[in-house]
């Protein structure tokens, strides 16, 4: 089983991209307007992260659509997204969730931002409520 408090390898990511999403993995396409996040919303990110923390933990791979196709994020986009994720984890989820944010470059050359979410020690509430992750 994946230890979500540890580094997630490129091999792990690429293997999961070929298999698809499941209870431990979520792919998230990221849409920017300039360097501003257009989608997903902060609330949607908070709901996903809290659901993982309320279950067994998991990995959110940003810069990948639901089909497993990568979009390639720029360094500036990753910087902006990382800041937003940190803010969401501290401000929008109660109690806050402490995640690991990793930057990986896949063998295709596409960079992705990986958010490794450990299982929480409490029931976390996000803007949408209290969620648990079940399947994809």
N, C-alpha and C positions, 0 to 999 in steps of 0.2 A: 504494500500500500504506500502511496505517495506521502511523504512527510512534508506537510505544507509549511513548516517552519524552516525548511532548508532551501538551498539553491535548486532551482528547477533547470535542468539542462536543456540545451537545444534539441538533443535527441528525444527527451521526454516530450517537448512541445511538438516536434514534428511528427512523432508517433501518434500523439493525441489528435493532431490536425487531420491525420488520415482516418482516424476512427470516429471523430465527431465529439460532440458534447455529451457529458454524463453527469452523474451526481457530484463529481469532484472537479469538473472542468467546464468553464463557460468561455465562449468566444464573444468578443464585443467589438463590432465595427465602431470606429470613432469618426465623427464628422466635425471638421473645423471650418470656421469662417475666418480666414486669416489665421491668427493664433488664438482665437477664442473658440472654446468648445461649444459646438452647436448641438451635438447629440452624442451619446445619451445625456439625459439631464442629470443633475447632481442627485436628485431623489432616486432616479433609476439606479445609479451607481450605488447609492447607499443601501437600497433594497437588496441588490445582488450580494454585496459584501456582507451585510447582516445575515442574510439567509445562509451563506456559507459558514459564518461564525456560529450560527445557531444549530448547525448540523455537525459535520465532521471536519469542517474546514474545506478548502479547495483552492483552485487556481483560476484567476480571471486573466485571460490573454487579450490584451487590448491591441487593436490594429488587425483584427481577423473577423471576417463575417461568419454567420452561422454555418455556412458551407465549408468553412476551413480555409478560405482564400484570404491571403494576406493583402493588406493595402499599403504597407510601408509608411511608417510615421517618421517625420523629420525630428531632428534633435530638439528643435524649438517646441514642436507639438508634444513630444514626450516630457519636456520640462514643464509645460503648462498642465498637461494631464496629471503628472505626478503631484504637482501642487494642489490641484483640485481633489485628487484622491485622498491626500493627507488631510485636507480641510474637511472633507466628507466624513472620514473616519473619526475625526475629533469632534465635529460640530453637529452632524446630522444623525449619528448613531449613538444611542444611549444604552448602556454604558459604551464608551468609545471602544473601537476595535484597533488593535495594533497589527498592522500588516507589514509584509516585506515587499518592497517594490524593486524589481529587477529589470534591467534592460538587456535584451538579447538580440543578436542578429542571426537570423536563420540562414541555412546554407544557400537559400535563394538570394541572399543579400538584404532581404527585407527586415528592418528592425521592428520589434514588438516590445511593448511594455507589459511585463508580467507582474501581477499582483498575487502574492502568495498569502493566503488568509488562514491562520491557524484556528482550530476550534476554540470558541470562547468558553469562559468559565461562568457565564451568566446568559440570560435570555436577552438578546439585543433587540432594541426597538429602532426601526428606521421610519422615515416619513410615511411609508405605505402601511406600516404596522409591524407585526412580528412574524417573520417568514422563516421557513425551513426549506432546505434544498432537497428536492426529490427528483431524481432523474434529470433530464435536460430541460 
